[in-house]
Amino acid sequence: MSEKLKKLKHEQYFAEQKLRSCQHREKILERQMSELNRRERVHRLCTRAGMLESFLVCPGELTDDQVMELLKISFRQPEVVLALAKMVHDVHKRSNVQNPLE
């Protein structure tokens, strides 16, 4: 019986090693996913900021508050509100996601 117990303890030791290894790998993968999500977001923000600046006259001379005010004015326009709602609706329809506004 002692030999069987030894064998089981040996298997337990290796199973615990493998568990620790897998947990460590999981943490590494979670960090990589977080980094990729951050990079993707930064890329999206830079791209869209560039798009915005292409419509501004002398963008370097405007303050952040002025740009924010311009965006608030722009996004309150009925045509813009409707266009944005339609775009969001179309995206949700294509991906079969329920519209959170409903």
ChimeraX attribute file (.defattr): number of C-alpha atoms within 10 A of each C-alpha:
attribute: neighborCount
match mode: 1-to-1
recipient: residues
	/A:1	6
	/A:2	7
	/A:3	8
	/A:4	9
	/A:5	10
	/A:6	11
	/A:7	12
	/A:8	12
	/A:9	12
	/A:10	12
	/A:11	12
	/A:12	12
	/A:13	12
	/A:14	12
	/A:15	12
	/A:16	12
	/A:17	12
	/A:18	12
	/A:19	12
	/A:20	12
	/A:21	11
	/A:22	12
	/A:23	12
	/A:24	12
	/A:25	12
	/A:26	12
	/A:27	11
	/A:28	12
	/A:29	12
	/A:30	12
	/A:31	12
	/A:32	12
	/A:33	12
	/A:34	12
	/A:35	12
	/A:36	12
	/A:37	12
	/A:38	12
	/A:39	12
	/A:40	12
	/A:41	12
	/A:42	12
	/A:43	12
	/A:44	12
	/A:45	12
	/A:46	12
	/A:47	12
	/A:48	12
	/A:49	11
	/A:50	11
	/A:51	11
	/A:52	13
	/A:53	14
	/A:54	11
	/A:55	9
	/A:56	13
	/A:57	9
	/A:58	9
	/A:59	13
	/A:60	9
	/A:61	9
	/A:62	12
	/A:63	10
	/A:64	11
	/A:65	9
	/A:66	11
	/A:67	15
	/A:68	12
	/A:69	12
	/A:70	12
	/A:71	12
	/A:72	11
	/A:73	10
	/A:74	13
	/A:75	14
	/A:76	10
	/A:77	10
	/A:78	10
	/A:79	11
	/A:80	12
	/A:81	13
	/A:82	12
	/A:83	11
	/A:84	13
	/A:85	13
	/A:86	12
	/A:87	12
	/A:88	15
	/A:89	16
	/A:90	13
	/A:91	13
	/A:92	14
	/A:93	12
	/A:94	9
	/A:95	8
	/A:96	9
	/A:97	10
	/A:98	10
	/A:99	12
	/A:100	8
	/A:101	7
	/A:102	4
